[in-house]
Amino acid sequence: MRIALFVNSVEKETAGYTTTTLALTAAQRGHSVVYVEPGDFILRPDDSLAVSGVVLPAGPYKTTEKLYNALQEANSQKKTFAASDIDLLFLRNDPSLDATDRPWAANAGIMFGRLAAERGMMVVNDPDGLAQAQNKLYLQAFPEIVRPATLISRSITEIRAFIDNQPKGCIVKPLQGSGGKNVFHIATADDFNLNQIFEAASGDGYLIAQAYIPEAKAGDVRLFLLNGRPLMRDGSYAAFRRVPAKGDVRSNIHAAGTARKVKVTDKMLALAEIVRPKLVNDGLFLVGLDIVGDKLLEINVFTPGGLTRLATMYKADFAATVIDALEEKFALRQAYGMAMSNARLATL
């Protein structure tokens, strides 16, 4: 298979990224790996689609560090492929990272991913599903039982009233964004910093206010789902607890949170089962659920990270299970062609 990994920037990838671990596993199995950036698609006058990318040099890579170094050495040259020469496009960019400085790039994966799927390329996660899930509003499409009480607004009056009705306070954050940026815990509507918090967070657009769940003090749990079901390897679930740094409400690893092993409970599995039908229907192949108590805080569909860390934590090669699934999908695409829709294929 020739696998194209769509990322924000090849230069800004790291050896520790989940995308790098997936690339390593694919390369070790003999698949050709190409890295693609938002500006690399070409739609020609005859309506044919082409894509340029950095080709990972063939080699016996044993570590993500060696693969990363080879990728960066090759980054100065790109090769152009016809869409028919790419078997799989794996959309692994974070649109929020481009929203401010490169707004044209934020939705490039979704837009050109649709064109690629229309031309027979297998695309995961399915671009139409990603379009629905491109901000935290997506969580509201799931049953009320799985999510905390939530308000979405830009009105500070509405937000104050919502906080007044939450005896344990609430979390306020931008509707769009990632990495724990501008996430605040507000105890009461009388918090003297509320106006400043509102100004900081609302600069990114709409705000989402969620009822605070006390169990969040211990952090949240990231649980990976593959084809709508919990990702497992060698008897271990791909899940870890993200524990916030002292004095910080955010558990994101990028915000100094730490990762620890976690026991996946029946409650967590029940949450996963409730959201599974819609995730499958939307063609969302690999996602990360962020769970606190018996509630979902977010569903990460673009670049859920942590598989590299999990492999070390549990001595289990979760990336191999992901590549196994992609190889099975490729065989199905060869057998059924366009008779099987991309959305169905993405989570079959």
ChimeraX attribute file (.defattr): number of C-alpha atoms within 10 A of each C-alpha:
attribute: neighborCount
match mode: 1-to-1
recipient: residues
	/A:1	17
	/A:2	17
	/A:3	22
	/A:4	26
	/A:5	24
	/A:6	24
	/A:7	22
	/A:8	24
	/A:9	13
	/A:10	18
	/A:11	12
	/A:12	8
	/A:13	16
	/A:14	15
	/A:15	17
	/A:16	16
	/A:17	19
	/A:18	22
	/A:19	26
	/A:20	23
	/A:21	26
	/A:22	22
	/A:23	26
	/A:24	26
	/A:25	23
	/A:26	23
	/A:27	23
	/A:28	15
	/A:29	13
	/A:30	13
	/A:31	16
	/A:32	19
	/A:33	24
	/A:34	23
	/A:35	24
	/A:36	27
	/A:37	21
	/A:38	19
	/A:39	15
	/A:40	17
	/A:41	21
	/A:42	17
	/A:43	13
	/A:44	9
	/A:45	7
	/A:46	6
	/A:47	9
	/A:48	14
	/A:49	18
	/A:50	18
	/A:51	22
	/A:52	21
	/A:53	23
	/A:54	24
	/A:55	21
	/A:56	21
	/A:57	16
	/A:58	14
	/A:59	12
	/A:60	13
	/A:61	16
	/A:62	12
	/A:63	13
	/A:64	22
	/A:65	16
	/A:66	14
	/A:67	23
	/A:68	24
	/A:69	13
	/A:70	17
	/A:71	21
	/A:72	16
	/A:73	13
	/A:74	14
	/A:75	16
	/A:76	9
	/A:77	10
	/A:78	16
	/A:79	10
	/A:80	15
	/A:81	16
	/A:82	12
	/A:83	23
	/A:84	14
	/A:85	14
	/A:86	21
	/A:87	19
	/A:88	25
	/A:89	25
	/A:90	24
	/A:91	25
	/A:92	22
	/A:93	27
	/A:94	21
	/A:95	26
	/A:96	21
	/A:97	16
	/A:98	16
	/A:99	16
	/A:100	12
	/A:101	10
	/A:102	12
	/A:103	13
	/A:104	13
	/A:105	19
	/A:106	21
	/A:107	21
	/A:108	20
	/A:109	29
	/A:110	22
	/A:111	13
	/A:112	19
	/A:113	26
	/A:114	17
	/A:115	19
	/A:116	25
	/A:117	21
	/A:118	14
	/A:119	14
	/A:120	18
	/A:121	23
	/A:122	28
	/A:123	27
	/A:124	27
	/A:125	27
	/A:126	27
	/A:127	26
	/A:128	17
	/A:129	21
	/A:130	22
	/A:131	15
	/A:132	12
	/A:133	20
	/A:134	21
	/A:135	20
	/A:136	20
	/A:137	14
	/A:138	16
	/A:139	19
	/A:140	14
	/A:141	11
	/A:142	16
	/A:143	10
	/A:144	12
	/A:145	12
	/A:146	19
	/A:147	20
	/A:148	19
	/A:149	15
	/A:150	18
	/A:151	16
	/A:152	19
	/A:153	17
	/A:154	17
	/A:155	12
	/A:156	16
	/A:157	10
	/A:158	13
	/A:159	21
	/A:160	16
	/A:161	11
	/A:162	20
	/A:163	24
	/A:164	16
	/A:165	13
	/A:166	16
	/A:167	11
	/A:168	14
	/A:169	21
	/A:170	28
	/A:171	18
	/A:172	27
	/A:173	27
	/A:174	27
	/A:175	21
	/A:176	18
	/A:177	20
	/A:178	20
	/A:179	14
	/A:180	17
	/A:181	15
	/A:182	18
	/A:183	21
	/A:184	20
	/A:185	18
	/A:186	20
	/A:187	16
	/A:188	18
	/A:189	20
	/A:190	11
	/A:191	11
	/A:192	9
	/A:193	10
	/A:194	18
	/A:195	10
	/A:196	10
	/A:197	18
	/A:198	20
	/A:199	11
	/A:200	14
	/A:201	21
	/A:202	21
	/A:203	12
	/A:204	17
	/A:205	13
	/A:206	16
	/A:207	23
	/A:208	23
	/A:209	27
	/A:210	22
	/A:211	22
	/A:212	23
	/A:213	17
	/A:214	13
	/A:215	11
	/A:216	18
	/A:217	17
	/A:218	15
	/A:219	24
	/A:220	24
	/A:221	28
	/A:222	25
	/A:223	25
	/A:224	28
	/A:225	22
	/A:226	22
	/A:227	22
	/A:228	23
	/A:229	20
	/A:230	22
	/A:231	21
	/A:232	18
	/A:233	17
	/A:234	11
	/A:235	8
	/A:236	16
	/A:237	20
	/A:238	29
	/A:239	28
	/A:240	25
	/A:241	23
	/A:242	24
	/A:243	23
	/A:244	22
	/A:245	16
	/A:246	10
	/A:247	7
	/A:248	15
	/A:249	20
	/A:250	26
	/A:251	24
	/A:252	20
	/A:253	17
	/A:254	12
	/A:255	15
	/A:256	16
	/A:257	19
	/A:258	16
	/A:259	23
	/A:260	14
	/A:261	14
	/A:262	15
	/A:263	12
	/A:264	17
	/A:265	9
	/A:266	10
	/A:267	13
	/A:268	21
	/A:269	14
	/A:270	13
	/A:271	18
	/A:272	22
	/A:273	13
	/A:274	14
	/A:275	20
	/A:276	20
	/A:277	13
	/A:278	14
	/A:279	25
	/A:280	21
	/A:281	15
	/A:282	22
	/A:283	26
	/A:284	28
	/A:285	28
	/A:286	24
	/A:287	25
	/A:288	24
	/A:289	25
	/A:290	23
	/A:291	24
	/A:292	24
	/A:293	16
	/A:294	19
	/A:295	19
	/A:296	22
	/A:297	20
	/A:298	19
	/A:299	22
	/A:300	22
	/A:301	23
	/A:302	21
	/A:303	19
	/A:304	22
	/A:305	19
	/A:306	22
	/A:307	24
	/A:308	21
	/A:309	18
	/A:310	23
	/A:311	16
	/A:312	10
	/A:313	15
	/A:314	18
	/A:315	12
	/A:316	20
	/A:317	20
	/A:318	25
	/A:319	25
	/A:320	17
	/A:321	18
	/A:322	20
	/A:323	16
	/A:324	14
	/A:325	18
	/A:326	23
	/A:327	16
	/A:328	13
	/A:329	18
	/A:330	19
	/A:331	12
	/A:332	14
	/A:333	20
	/A:334	11
	/A:335	11
	/A:336	12
	/A:337	15
	/A:338	16
	/A:339	8
	/A:340	13
	/A:341	17
	/A:342	25
	/A:343	23
	/A:344	15
	/A:345	24
	/A:346	24
	/A:347	24
	/A:348	17
